[in-house]
Amino acid sequence: MIKKCIFADEVSGNFDEAIKQCKDVGVDYIEVRGGIWGKNVTNSTNDDIKRMKDVLAEYDMKIGIIGSPFGKCSFEKEEYESHIKMFGRMVELAHIFETDLIRMFAFWVPKEVKNIPRHELNIGDYLNEIAQRLKPVVRIAESEGVIMALETEDSTLVGNCAEAKAVIDAVGSDAMKVCWDVNNAQQVKENPYPEGYSYIKGLVRHIHVKPNAEKNIDTIGTSDVPYAKILQILLDDGYDGYASIEHWGSPELMLKGVKELDKVLQTLK
């Protein structure tokens, strides 16, 4: 089953208003990142969290995934260690909101290779370093019963599905799966299907749904692959998770995105 989800902070910076508007268009789950009355998941207080729970209960809404920024950092020791500490808080939030999913990333593309075309980056040059830094964190995830959903994000060392699979294999843990941002991966010259999906079949735990230039999901980015095809393939392979609306350009377009997604989901078998 595919459950509609949305980045509520792109609907309104006021958590109460965002939740109300999302509920009005038929969303029951949110990906929480920011919009927590001027704060985000990294600096929200326990009082903020209690207030969020009250609002969610009022509208019968739930948190589907913690939209953590863990891993959006360099390999530099002090920055990396601050993200390790942050991850502990993300685990706390996952438990509080009764979800096992925490989004994460695999480090910024190093400055020395930022000038080369992104699709020419060789993930093999960085696998040992990535795995060395992620293994201690994934052990925490294993012990806490949470899943680290590695997002395909082209500003990081994992921009597409091939790179995500390489990192997951190098880390070697069932606690690391994929948050498939299909548009991001397509920007790194990877066709979503069959190429991209062939690497991550059975590993997808979350998916982001962004519009093409025409502000619809008839196709993914500049490819000729429709979102409907990807979502149907996921369902056929037993996918039971969320599809999050993200980066549609305005609050109004975000809500339009929910309706687009709903329309597609209604056509799936």
Residue frames relative to the residue before (quaternion, step in Angstrom):
aa qw qx qy qz dx dy dz
M 1.0000 0.0000 0.0000 0.0000 0.00 0.00 0.00
I 0.2289 -0.7546 0.5996 0.1366 3.56 -1.00 0.85
K 0.1702 -0.8037 0.5675 0.0547 3.54 -0.71 1.16
K 0.4503 -0.6934 0.4962 0.2649 3.57 -0.87 0.99
C 0.0001 0.7794 -0.6223 0.0725 3.53 -0.95 1.03
I 0.0787 -0.8077 0.5839 0.0231 3.59 -1.18 0.41
F 0.4406 -0.6220 0.5679 0.3107 3.55 -1.25 0.53
A 0.2957 -0.8124 0.4765 0.1599 3.56 -0.07 1.31
D 0.6173 0.5732 -0.3589 0.4019 3.60 1.07 -0.60
E 0.6404 0.4971 -0.3360 0.4795 3.61 1.24 -0.24
V 0.5967 0.5188 -0.3628 0.4931 3.56 1.32 0.05
S 0.7666 -0.1795 0.1289 0.6029 3.57 1.02 -0.84
G 0.4643 -0.6633 0.5142 0.2830 3.55 -1.17 0.64
N 0.6182 0.4856 -0.3325 0.5210 3.54 1.34 -0.15
F 0.4253 -0.7499 0.4393 0.2526 3.57 -0.37 1.23
D 0.6322 0.5410 -0.3411 0.4373 3.59 0.91 -0.85
E 0.7031 0.4711 -0.2660 0.4615 3.56 0.82 -1.05
A 0.6282 0.5403 -0.3378 0.4465 3.59 1.00 -0.80
I 0.6754 0.4925 -0.2999 0.4598 3.57 0.86 -0.93
K 0.6311 0.5330 -0.3359 0.4526 3.59 0.97 -0.81
Q 0.6985 0.4744 -0.2819 0.4557 3.59 0.82 -1.00
C 0.6387 0.5208 -0.3294 0.4607 3.59 1.01 -0.77
K 0.6475 0.5139 -0.3159 0.4656 3.57 0.98 -0.83
D 0.6353 0.5634 -0.3241 0.4170 3.56 1.02 -0.82
V 0.7372 0.3642 -0.2343 0.5187 3.62 1.14 -0.54
G 0.6649 -0.5841 0.2840 0.3689 3.55 1.20 0.49
V 0.4727 0.6421 -0.4667 0.3828 3.58 1.14 0.57
D 0.1859 -0.8002 0.5630 0.0904 3.56 -0.94 0.90
Y 0.7597 0.3039 -0.1617 0.5517 3.59 1.27 -0.27
I 0.1154 -0.7832 0.6048 0.0861 3.56 -1.10 0.66
E 0.3353 -0.6573 0.6284 0.2464 3.50 -1.36 0.43
V 0.1938 -0.8308 0.5154 0.0815 3.55 -0.29 1.25
R 0.0189 0.7965 -0.5970 0.0934 3.53 -0.80 1.16
G 0.7852 -0.0997 0.1034 0.6023 3.58 0.69 -1.13
G 0.6002 0.6058 -0.3922 0.3448 3.54 -1.17 -0.59
I 0.4637 0.6623 -0.4561 0.3719 3.56 1.18 0.52
W 0.7071 -0.4513 0.2358 0.4906 3.53 0.56 1.27
G 0.7922 -0.3131 0.1355 0.5060 3.55 0.76 1.12
K 0.7034 0.4059 -0.2648 0.5200 3.59 1.26 0.00
N 0.2887 -0.7335 0.5777 0.2118 3.56 -1.32 -0.04
V 0.7507 -0.4174 0.2467 0.4488 3.57 -1.25 0.03
T 0.6597 0.5247 -0.3271 0.4271 3.61 1.10 -0.46
N 0.8085 0.2426 -0.1387 0.5178 3.63 1.07 -0.51
S 0.3970 0.7050 -0.4938 0.3185 3.60 1.22 0.29
T 0.3850 -0.7276 0.5274 0.2102 3.55 -1.07 0.78
N 0.6720 -0.4700 0.3712 0.4355 3.55 -1.28 0.12
D 0.6134 0.5345 -0.3477 0.4659 3.59 1.11 -0.63
D 0.6215 0.5292 -0.3350 0.4705 3.58 1.04 -0.78
I 0.6634 0.5188 -0.3024 0.4464 3.56 0.93 -0.94
K 0.6355 0.5177 -0.3276 0.4699 3.58 0.99 -0.79
R 0.6482 0.5126 -0.3108 0.4695 3.55 0.99 -0.87
M 0.6280 0.5329 -0.3307 0.4608 3.60 1.01 -0.80
K 0.6530 0.5212 -0.3142 0.4508 3.57 0.91 -0.91
D 0.6359 0.5252 -0.3302 0.4591 3.58 1.03 -0.75
V 0.6596 0.5001 -0.3049 0.4710 3.59 0.97 -0.88
L 0.6522 0.5167 -0.3137 0.4575 3.58 0.92 -0.90
A 0.6550 0.5090 -0.3123 0.4630 3.58 0.97 -0.83
E 0.6224 0.5612 -0.3391 0.4274 3.57 1.01 -0.81
Y 0.7788 0.3156 -0.1571 0.5189 3.58 1.01 -0.86
D 0.4151 -0.7248 0.4542 0.3100 3.58 1.29 0.18
M 0.4034 0.6849 -0.4818 0.3689 3.56 0.89 1.07
K 0.1765 -0.7826 0.5882 0.1017 3.55 -1.25 0.45
I 0.4678 -0.6147 0.5455 0.3252 3.53 -1.32 0.33
G 0.2752 -0.7769 0.5452 0.1535 3.58 -0.72 1.06
I 0.7983 -0.0408 0.0896 0.5941 3.55 0.99 -0.89
I 0.4071 -0.6700 0.5603 0.2671 3.55 -1.15 0.68
G 0.2746 -0.7904 0.5303 0.1367 3.58 -0.54 1.20
S 0.0043 0.8563 -0.5129 0.0611 3.52 0.69 1.19
P 0.3474 -0.7167 0.5570 0.2355 3.60 -1.16 0.58
F 0.2817 0.7860 -0.5173 0.1875 3.60 1.21 0.23
G 0.7908 0.2969 -0.2376 0.4797 3.57 -0.91 0.97
K 0.5663 0.5190 -0.4154 0.4872 3.57 1.25 0.01
C 0.4875 0.6048 -0.4472 0.4434 3.48 0.51 1.31
S 0.5469 -0.5870 0.4721 0.3653 3.55 -1.31 0.11
F 0.6375 -0.5036 0.4060 0.4185 3.55 -1.31 -0.08
E 0.4375 0.7267 -0.4464 0.2850 3.60 1.25 -0.26
K 0.5941 -0.6618 0.3326 0.3137 3.55 -0.77 1.16
E 0.7027 0.4709 -0.2946 0.4446 3.62 0.71 -0.99
E 0.6628 0.4973 -0.3034 0.4704 3.59 0.96 -0.87
Y 0.6407 0.5279 -0.3109 0.4628 3.56 0.97 -0.91
E 0.6834 0.4905 -0.2967 0.4520 3.60 0.85 -0.90
S 0.6125 0.5297 -0.3574 0.4652 3.59 1.11 -0.58
H 0.6502 0.4981 -0.3176 0.4777 3.59 1.12 -0.61
I 0.5729 0.5579 -0.3787 0.4660 3.59 1.12 -0.55
K 0.6575 0.4994 -0.2995 0.4782 3.56 0.94 -0.94
M 0.6326 0.5403 -0.3226 0.4514 3.58 0.99 -0.87
F 0.6340 0.5567 -0.3446 0.4116 3.57 0.94 -0.85
G 0.5945 0.5693 -0.3623 0.4372 3.58 1.06 -0.67
R 0.6581 0.4867 -0.3051 0.4868 3.57 1.01 -0.78
M 0.6230 0.5388 -0.3466 0.4488 3.60 1.02 -0.71
V 0.6221 0.5249 -0.3307 0.4777 3.58 1.08 -0.71
E 0.6235 0.5326 -0.3365 0.4630 3.59 0.97 -0.83
L 0.6789 0.4912 -0.2972 0.4577 3.57 0.88 -0.93
A 0.6123 0.5494 -0.3475 0.4500 3.58 1.02 -0.77
H 0.6716 0.4855 -0.2949 0.4757 3.57 0.93 -0.86
I 0.6450 0.5309 -0.3233 0.4446 3.57 0.95 -0.89
F 0.7731 0.3498 -0.1767 0.4988 3.58 0.92 -0.94
E 0.4328 -0.7554 0.4152 0.2638 3.56 1.33 0.31
T 0.5012 0.5647 -0.4894 0.4363 3.54 0.78 1.14
D 0.3264 -0.7478 0.5381 0.2114 3.57 -1.15 0.53
L 0.6182 0.5760 -0.3305 0.4205 3.60 1.28 0.07
I 0.0105 0.7653 -0.6425 0.0363 3.53 -0.94 1.02
R 0.3416 -0.7392 0.5449 0.2001 3.56 -0.63 1.12
M 0.0618 0.7898 -0.6090 0.0388 3.58 -1.12 0.64
F 0.3177 -0.7374 0.5725 0.1656 3.54 -1.37 0.24
A 0.3862 -0.7287 0.5209 0.2203 3.57 -1.29 0.24
F 0.7745 -0.4476 0.1955 0.4020 3.53 0.53 1.33
W 0.5802 -0.6021 0.4351 0.3341 3.53 -1.16 0.77
V 0.5397 -0.5516 0.5119 0.3775 3.54 -1.23 0.49
P 0.4809 -0.6982 0.4409 0.2947 3.64 -0.68 1.02
K 0.6267 -0.5843 0.3723 0.3568 3.55 -1.08 0.76
E 0.6635 0.5530 -0.3212 0.3883 3.57 0.95 -0.82
V 0.7598 0.3183 -0.2065 0.5280 3.60 1.19 -0.32
K 0.3800 0.7545 -0.4699 0.2560 3.60 1.23 0.22
N 0.6721 0.5204 -0.3057 0.4290 3.59 1.12 -0.50
I 0.6028 0.5339 -0.3819 0.4535 3.59 1.20 -0.14
P 0.6100 -0.5373 0.4010 0.4223 3.63 -1.09 0.49
R 0.5665 -0.6511 0.3813 0.3313 3.58 -0.83 1.02
H 0.6888 0.4974 -0.3011 0.4330 3.61 0.92 -0.83
E 0.6354 0.5178 -0.3382 0.4623 3.59 1.26 -0.13
L 0.4513 0.6839 -0.4562 0.3471 3.60 1.26 -0.05
N 0.2747 -0.7616 0.5675 0.1498 3.59 -0.97 0.86
I 0.3409 -0.7721 0.5016 0.1896 3.57 -0.29 1.27
G 0.5752 0.6206 -0.3710 0.3826 3.58 1.12 -0.60
D 0.6073 0.5697 -0.3497 0.4294 3.57 1.16 -0.56
Y 0.7794 0.3479 -0.1560 0.4972 3.59 1.18 -0.50
L 0.4200 0.7546 -0.4463 0.2347 3.58 1.22 -0.17
N 0.6635 0.5094 -0.3239 0.4421 3.60 0.84 -0.89
E 0.6738 0.4962 -0.2946 0.4616 3.55 0.95 -0.91
I 0.6394 0.5165 -0.3241 0.4684 3.60 0.97 -0.82
A 0.6849 0.4945 -0.2892 0.4502 3.58 0.82 -1.02
Q 0.6237 0.5542 -0.3377 0.4356 3.57 0.99 -0.83
R 0.7244 0.4327 -0.2443 0.4778 3.59 0.99 -0.81
L 0.7057 0.4686 -0.2766 0.4537 3.59 1.07 -0.63
K 0.5672 0.6334 -0.3946 0.3483 3.61 1.05 -0.57
P 0.6592 0.4861 -0.3491 0.4552 3.67 0.85 -0.70
V 0.6611 0.5074 -0.3096 0.4580 3.57 1.06 -0.73
V 0.6630 0.5040 -0.3150 0.4553 3.56 0.95 -0.81
R 0.5767 0.5575 -0.3799 0.4607 3.60 1.16 -0.45
I 0.6126 0.5229 -0.3425 0.4838 3.58 1.08 -0.69
A 0.6441 0.5280 -0.3146 0.4553 3.57 0.93 -0.95
E 0.6464 0.5259 -0.3192 0.4514 3.57 0.93 -0.89
S 0.7096 0.4670 -0.2687 0.4540 3.57 0.84 -0.97
E 0.7208 0.4312 -0.2399 0.4868 3.59 1.16 -0.61
G 0.4622 -0.7192 0.4238 0.2991 3.58 1.26 -0.03
V 0.5364 0.5954 -0.4259 0.4199 3.56 1.07 0.75
I 0.3789 -0.7063 0.5578 0.2155 3.53 -1.31 0.45
M 0.2716 -0.7227 0.6137 0.1651 3.56 -0.97 0.92
A 0.1578 -0.8067 0.5673 0.0508 3.58 -0.42 1.27
L 0.2362 -0.8177 0.5180 0.0855 3.55 -0.17 1.38
E 0.2450 -0.8092 0.5204 0.1200 3.57 -0.46 1.22
T 0.3934 -0.6567 0.5895 0.2577 3.52 -1.17 0.72
E 0.1408 0.7828 -0.5726 0.1986 3.55 -0.39 1.33
D 0.3858 -0.8012 0.4096 0.2038 3.56 -0.36 1.25
S 0.6046 0.5273 -0.3811 0.4595 3.62 1.19 -0.11
T 0.6704 0.4386 -0.2878 0.5247 3.57 1.34 -0.09
L 0.6793 -0.5020 0.3551 0.4006 3.56 -1.31 0.05
V 0.6893 0.3310 -0.2794 0.5807 3.58 1.29 -0.05
G 0.0138 0.8362 -0.5449 0.0613 3.53 -0.14 1.31
N 0.8039 0.1546 -0.0744 0.5695 3.57 1.13 -0.53
C 0.7374 -0.4459 0.2870 0.4183 3.55 -1.33 0.08
A 0.6148 0.5507 -0.3520 0.4415 3.59 1.01 -0.75
E 0.6755 0.4798 -0.2865 0.4811 3.58 0.97 -0.87
A 0.6190 0.5391 -0.3461 0.4544 3.60 1.02 -0.74
K 0.6637 0.5005 -0.3048 0.4649 3.58 0.91 -0.90
A 0.6376 0.5332 -0.3291 0.4482 3.60 0.97 -0.81
V 0.6762 0.4811 -0.2940 0.4741 3.60 0.95 -0.86
I 0.6532 0.5093 -0.3238 0.4572 3.60 0.89 -0.86
D 0.6436 0.5077 -0.3211 0.4743 3.59 0.99 -0.76
A 0.6678 0.5071 -0.3026 0.4532 3.58 0.97 -0.85
V 0.6712 0.4745 -0.2951 0.4870 3.59 1.05 -0.74
G 0.1882 -0.8540 0.4688 0.1248 3.57 1.06 -0.74
S 0.5688 0.5727 -0.4079 0.4268 3.58 0.73 1.06
D 0.4639 -0.6706 0.5091 0.2755 3.56 -1.07 0.77
A 0.5864 0.5795 -0.3696 0.4287 3.59 1.27 -0.15
M 0.6828 0.4068 -0.3035 0.5256 3.59 1.25 0.09
K 0.0114 0.7814 -0.6204 0.0657 3.54 -0.76 1.16
V 0.5699 -0.6165 0.4361 0.3240 3.59 -1.27 -0.25
C 0.1696 -0.6808 0.7009 0.1280 3.48 -1.22 0.79
W 0.1714 -0.8390 0.5128 0.0607 3.56 -0.14 1.33
D 0.0761 -0.7383 0.6699 0.0204 3.54 -0.52 1.24
V 0.2912 -0.8258 0.4573 0.1553 3.53 0.08 1.36
N 0.6518 0.5207 -0.3197 0.4492 3.59 0.98 -0.81
N 0.6359 0.5326 -0.3319 0.4492 3.58 0.95 -0.85
A 0.6741 0.4980 -0.2956 0.4585 3.56 0.89 -0.96
Q 0.6407 0.5282 -0.3212 0.4553 3.56 1.05 -0.76
Q 0.6169 0.5470 -0.3352 0.4559 3.58 1.15 -0.60
V 0.6755 0.4313 -0.2838 0.5264 3.58 1.23 -0.42
K 0.6163 -0.6262 0.3168 0.3575 3.54 1.05 0.96
E 0.5249 0.5964 -0.4392 0.4195 3.59 1.04 0.74
N 0.3540 -0.7313 0.5423 0.2140 3.56 -0.65 1.11
P 0.5303 -0.6835 0.3884 0.3174 3.61 -0.70 1.04
Y 0.8020 -0.0339 0.0658 0.5928 3.55 0.95 -0.91
P 0.5474 -0.2026 -0.8120 0.0038 1.51 -1.84 1.70
E 0.4845 0.7229 -0.4197 0.2579 3.59 1.20 -0.48
G 0.7421 0.4388 -0.2593 0.4353 3.58 0.48 -1.19
Y 0.6992 0.4942 -0.2796 0.4344 3.54 0.78 -1.05
S 0.5776 0.6107 -0.3819 0.3842 3.59 1.08 -0.62
Y 0.6585 0.5140 -0.3088 0.4548 3.59 1.12 -0.60
I 0.8170 0.3014 -0.1090 0.4795 3.58 0.94 -0.86
K 0.2904 0.7600 -0.5278 0.2439 3.58 1.20 0.33
G 0.8036 0.2279 -0.1996 0.5122 3.57 -0.79 1.05
L 0.6932 0.4703 -0.2723 0.4734 3.60 1.27 -0.15
V 0.5608 0.6360 -0.3862 0.3631 3.59 1.22 -0.32
R 0.0530 -0.8026 0.5941 0.0079 3.57 -0.81 1.07
H 0.7868 0.0970 -0.0460 0.6078 3.57 1.26 -0.23
I 0.0807 -0.7981 0.5960 0.0364 3.57 -1.14 0.60
H 0.2651 -0.7436 0.5931 0.1580 3.56 -1.11 0.77
V 0.1939 -0.7852 0.5833 0.0750 3.54 -1.01 0.89
K 0.0137 0.7963 -0.5999 0.0764 3.54 -0.50 1.29
P 0.5063 -0.6689 0.4459 0.3121 3.59 -1.13 0.51
N 0.4799 -0.5945 0.5382 0.3558 3.51 -1.34 0.16
A 0.7629 -0.3770 0.2456 0.4643 3.61 -1.25 -0.10
E 0.6775 0.4755 -0.2843 0.4838 3.58 1.21 -0.52
K 0.4504 -0.7182 0.4182 0.3263 3.56 1.34 0.19
N 0.6117 0.4599 -0.4196 0.4881 3.53 0.80 1.08
I 0.4221 -0.6981 0.5125 0.2679 3.57 -1.28 0.09
D 0.2213 0.7795 -0.5451 0.2153 3.53 1.13 0.71
T 0.7731 0.0393 -0.0311 0.6323 3.56 1.16 -0.68
I 0.4708 -0.6520 0.5191 0.2893 3.55 -1.30 0.43
G 0.8361 -0.1088 0.0375 0.5363 3.56 -0.52 1.20
T 0.7707 -0.2949 0.2538 0.5047 3.57 -0.85 -1.02
S 0.4758 0.6622 -0.4491 0.3653 3.60 1.25 0.18
D 0.4498 -0.6521 0.5155 0.3266 3.55 -1.30 -0.04
V 0.4825 0.6597 -0.4287 0.3850 3.58 1.29 0.37
P 0.3063 -0.7614 0.5390 0.1895 3.62 -0.68 1.01
Y 0.5830 -0.5656 0.4455 0.3765 3.57 -1.16 0.57
A 0.5828 0.5967 -0.3762 0.4033 3.58 1.05 -0.73
K 0.6438 0.5249 -0.3245 0.4525 3.58 1.00 -0.79
I 0.6661 0.5028 -0.3010 0.4614 3.57 0.90 -0.95
L 0.6805 0.4907 -0.2938 0.4580 3.58 0.87 -0.93
Q 0.6417 0.5152 -0.3270 0.4645 3.58 1.02 -0.74
I 0.6414 0.5194 -0.3209 0.4645 3.59 0.99 -0.83
L 0.6346 0.5224 -0.3271 0.4663 3.58 0.98 -0.82
L 0.6562 0.5062 -0.3096 0.4662 3.57 0.91 -0.89
D 0.6486 0.5305 -0.3122 0.4477 3.56 0.93 -0.92
D 0.7228 0.4170 -0.2298 0.5009 3.57 1.14 -0.67
G 0.6536 -0.5805 0.2919 0.3880 3.56 1.24 0.43
Y 0.3081 0.7729 -0.5075 0.2239 3.60 1.20 0.33
D 0.0281 0.7643 -0.6420 0.0527 3.54 -0.95 0.97
G 0.4750 0.6687 -0.4298 0.3775 3.54 0.16 1.27
Y 0.6692 -0.5237 0.3881 0.3567 3.51 -1.37 -0.30
A 0.1579 -0.7141 0.6685 0.1353 3.50 -1.36 0.43
S 0.1569 -0.8385 0.5203 0.0396 3.57 -0.39 1.26
I 0.3575 -0.6967 0.5877 0.2036 3.54 -0.94 0.99
E 0.1122 0.7953 -0.5817 0.1287 3.58 -0.80 1.08
H 0.8843 0.1052 -0.0729 0.4491 3.53 -1.30 0.67
W 0.2608 0.7594 -0.5509 0.2276 3.57 0.68 1.10
G 0.6480 -0.5996 0.2797 0.3773 3.59 1.25 -0.02
S 0.7858 -0.0454 0.0305 0.6160 3.60 1.18 -0.43
P 0.6589 -0.4931 0.3637 0.4364 3.60 -1.20 0.30
E 0.6508 0.5215 -0.3219 0.4483 3.58 0.96 -0.86
L 0.6828 0.4754 -0.2841 0.4765 3.58 0.95 -0.87
M 0.5813 0.5608 -0.3794 0.4512 3.61 1.10 -0.57
L 0.6853 0.4673 -0.2826 0.4818 3.57 0.92 -0.90
K 0.5872 0.5417 -0.3563 0.4845 3.57 1.17 -0.59
G 0.6243 0.5586 -0.3290 0.4359 3.56 1.06 -0.80
V 0.6090 0.5430 -0.3441 0.4646 3.57 1.06 -0.74
K 0.6730 0.4950 -0.2958 0.4632 3.56 0.92 -0.92
E 0.6149 0.5352 -0.3390 0.4696 3.60 1.07 -0.76
L 0.6676 0.4977 -0.2968 0.4674 3.56 0.91 -0.96
D 0.6428 0.5266 -0.3270 0.4501 3.57 0.91 -0.87
K 0.6404 0.5349 -0.3179 0.4502 3.56 0.97 -0.87
V 0.6601 0.4916 -0.3018 0.4812 3.58 0.99 -0.85
L 0.6606 0.5223 -0.3201 0.4340 3.58 0.86 -0.92
Q 0.6260 0.5560 -0.3362 0.4311 3.57 1.08 -0.68
T 0.6776 0.4930 -0.2903 0.4622 3.60 1.20 -0.51
L 0.5839 0.6156 -0.3710 0.3774 3.59 1.22 -0.34
K 0.4529 -0.6984 0.4943 0.2505 3.56 -1.16 0.66
